[in-house]
Amino acid sequence: MKKNLFAFIAVLGLVGLFSACSSDDKNDPAPPTPGATQFDGFYAGDLNITLEEILLGKFPDYIEIVKQSNDRATLQLKNFTFGNKNLGDIIVPDVVVTHKDGTYTLSGQADIKLEVGECKVDVNATVIDDKLDAKIDVVATTPAGKDEPSTVMNILVKFEGKRTDKVLSREAKLLTFGLKDLETTSVIEDDKVTLTVQKADADKISKAMAVATISDKATISPALDVEQDFTEPVEYTVTAEDGVSKTIYTVTTEVNIPVGSVLSFDLGTAVESDHGLDPKVHPAALAALPIAIPPYIWASSDEGVVLGIAFGMMDRFGVTHIKNDEEFGGPVFSLETQMRIGELSIVPVITSGSLFLGAFNMDWDNNLKSTKFGVSIDKKPIVISGLVGYKSGQEYYRCPDVSKPGTAELVEDFKDAGLISAVVYEVADTDETLDGTNLYTSDKIIGIGKLTFEDGFKDDFEIEIKYTKQFDSTKKYKLALVLSASKDGDKFSGAGGSVLKVSKLEVGFE
């Protein structure tokens, strides 16, 4: 079983990564059994799921009651799914059924095995006319792992639904995606679509219509015959046949737009996000990314901070935008390293404030693989320059084992440092990427440049990219540009409160 799977489940719920029906991995149930009478049959309704007293939300689903006799039944919640993770079937046989004054009462227990471990399930439900109200308590025990004790977690599922004679499809998938009359390629991964457009069509994507295929009997919004500006991320919602189950896809376009000899990033405006957290509950949880020209799209490690915020272990994200910073007299992006508050071991002690060209996709098996560094380029970058300021935090923590980011230890009399690095590497196709495990060590690298910033630094800087292999314009390359408030943040080491402010940032091309 995967380590810290419950943490994975919790994050899926807390950052809103559930599809409305969890349809990606979940098959539709079989048609209702003919001749259903009294209390048995299929019921369509909503699951309210609570994990360790944290309400994850309301999700449409089906529960089936199979009649064994007048006083016995089997209750089934098949393909019980969190996000894209199918945990298995909750099936409770030999449920006791009693009847009084038009109300059927069902109760039963079972020991079952789900993906999270061995589970004890307790079911209590009532059927009145065609309405089912059910409460399913799941107490799951995860098996002990290496240096990890066994964990007991509680999942509470409440269901309200009505009997249905027809089970509608809940599949809401985007199968293919492109742009009308333009040559494109696309990669669909979970709820993200990366679209690549030829350089010759770069001036056509600000007013373009999409072409797509979706799940059978599903619908898509906005309509495909409506022009969209694909120079910015565009959202499409696929709604399943049941009219409730949905998957929201974000389309990001990469194009080889000529940038001349210098590319200047826009640090005056930002794209802000609360990562799906309720601002009333988490008012300080606001992250920001700079607006850039595709394919130069920014990401950060802030999606990994969501768990810490949700559990009260952190109070804000690592990236913020300041419209008029007093120190620089203008707009800056402030990257601040966050230190965990409390002792929840699944949350890293240190999470560096960072910005990088690429994407962030949480990987709970190996956190360092969450950071996907690099964007496609067609010119040779030779220098990174700009204006930054740096201040080190007070207490430095070093993590002795990157596989256990929650175990960092205090190091006395040690100062943090900031980092900006650039890595150019060769790829076979646009899907290939380096991550936190191999960004500086891969044999794909042809050029690299790094600069660290000590406490109190405030000045212009320039980083020369030094090449060990020739840049060949007939081959495919990516540029990874990384800005970090803690130079060893990729090792979960640094000082909480370390701040790297970026006032100007440019890439010079040959």
C-alpha positions, 0 to 999 in steps of 0.5 A, a space after each residue: 500500500 502506498 505510504 501516507 495514502 490518507 494524506 493523499 486522500 486528504 489533499 485531494 479533498 482539501 484542494 478541490 481536486 475531486 471531480 464532481 462524480 469522481 468519474 475518471 476511475 469509476 465505472 457506472 453501476 449495472 442497471 437496477 435489478 428488475 422487480 425491486 420492491 419495498 426497500 431494495 433497488 438503486 438509489 441516486 443521491 449525494 455522498 457527504 464525506 468527512 475524513 477525520 472531522 474534515 468535511 471534504 464535500 458533497 458528491 453524487 453517487 449511487 447506493 444499491 440495496 439487494 434484498 436477501 429476504 424480508 428481514 435481510 439485505 446487502 448494502 453496496 457502495 461500489 467503486 468508492 472513490 476519492 478524486 482519481 483514487 478508487 478505494 474499492 467496494 464497500 459491501 455490507 452483507 447480512 444487513 438486518 431489516 426491520 419494518 414499522 409504520 412504513 419505515 424500513 430500518 437497516 443496520 449491519 457491520 462488516 470487515 472489508 479490505 480497501 486500498 487504504 487497509 483493513 476496515 471495519 464498516 458500520 451501516 445504519 439506514 432508513 427507507 421511507 417510500 422511495 427515499 434512502 438516508 444512510 450513514 456509513 462509518 468506516 474505521 480504516 487501519 493502514 498497515 505499518 511500513 518501514 519506520 512508520 507505525 500503523 495508522 487508524 483513520 475515520 471516514 464518515 459517509 452520509 447519503 441521501 437519495 431517491 430510488 431510480 429506475 435508470 442509472 445515468 452515465 457519470 463519465 465526464 471525460 475530455 478525450 481529445 482536444 485541439 484548435 479548429 483549422 490549426 495544426 496542434 498536438 495536445 496532452 491530457 493528464 488528469 484535469 490539465 490539457 497542454 496544447 502545443 501550437 506551431 510558431 506560424 499560428 501564434 498570432 491566431 490563438 487569441 481568437 480560436 475555436 476548439 475541437 474536442 471529443 468527450 464521453 458519450 452522452 456528455 456535454 461541454 461548456 463553453 460551446 466549441 463554436 465560441 471563440 476563446 483567447 488561448 494565450 491565457 489558460 481556458 477552462 472547459 467543463 465536461 458534464 456527464 449524462 446525469 447532469 450533475 457529474 462534472 470534470 473541469 479541464 484547464 487548457 494551457 497553450 504552448 507556442 514558440 513565439 519569437 521573443 527577440 534577443 531578450 524576454 522580459 517577464 511581467 512582474 507588475 501583474 499576477 494571476 492569483 489563486 486560493 487553490 480551492 480553500 475557503 477564504 473565510 476559513 483560510 483568509 491568508 491562503 493566497 498564492 500568486 504567479 506572474 503573467 507570462 507569454 506562453 510557453 513561459 508558464 510559471 508554477 510553484 510548490 504552493 500546491 504542496 502547502 495546501 495540506 499544511 494550511 488545511 491542517 493549521 500547520 502553515 498560515 499562508 502560501 510561499 508566493 505573494 505579489 506586492 503591487 508597490 513594495 517599499 524596498 523596491 519602489 514598485 511591484 515585486 514577487 515575494 518568495 517566502 520559505 514556510 516552516 511547519 507549525 506543530 508536529 504533523 509528520 506528513 507535512 514537511 518542516 520546511 517548504 521553500 517559497 519558489 517559482 519555476 517554469 514548468 508545472 507542479 503535480 503532487 506525487 505522494 510516493 516521491 515529493 521531489 517528482 512533483 516539480 516538473 521543470 522546464 518549458 519548450 524553447 527554440 532559441 539558445 538562452 545565454 544569460 539570466 539577469 534582473 534585480 532581486 533582494 534577499 533576507 535569510 530567516 532566523 532558524 535553519 532546519 536541515 532534513 537528513 533524509 529527503 524521503 522523510 521531509 517531516 524530520 528536518 532538524 534545527 542547525 545552530 548558527 547557520 544562514 540560509 541563502 536564496 537561489 536562481 538557476 537555469 538549466 537547458 536540457 534536450 528532450 525527445 518530445 514535449 512530454 519529457 521533463 526533468 523533476 526534483 530528483 534529476 534537475 541538476 544531474 541528468 545526462 540530458 543537460 547541455 547547459 546550466 547556470 546558478 547564482 546564490 544570494 546571501 542575507 542582505 543582498 539587494 542588487 542587479 544580477 547576471 547568470 551566464 549559462 555555461 554549455 557542455 554540449 552544442 545547442 542544435 536548432 534541429 533538436 528539441 530543448 527545454 529551459 528550466 528557470 528556478 527561483 527559490 527562497 532557500 537554495 536547498 529547498 529541494 532537500 526540504 532544508 532552509 529557514 522559515 521566513 527566508 524571503 527572495 524578492 524579484 523586481 526584474 527578470 529577463 532571459 537573453 537569447 543568442 
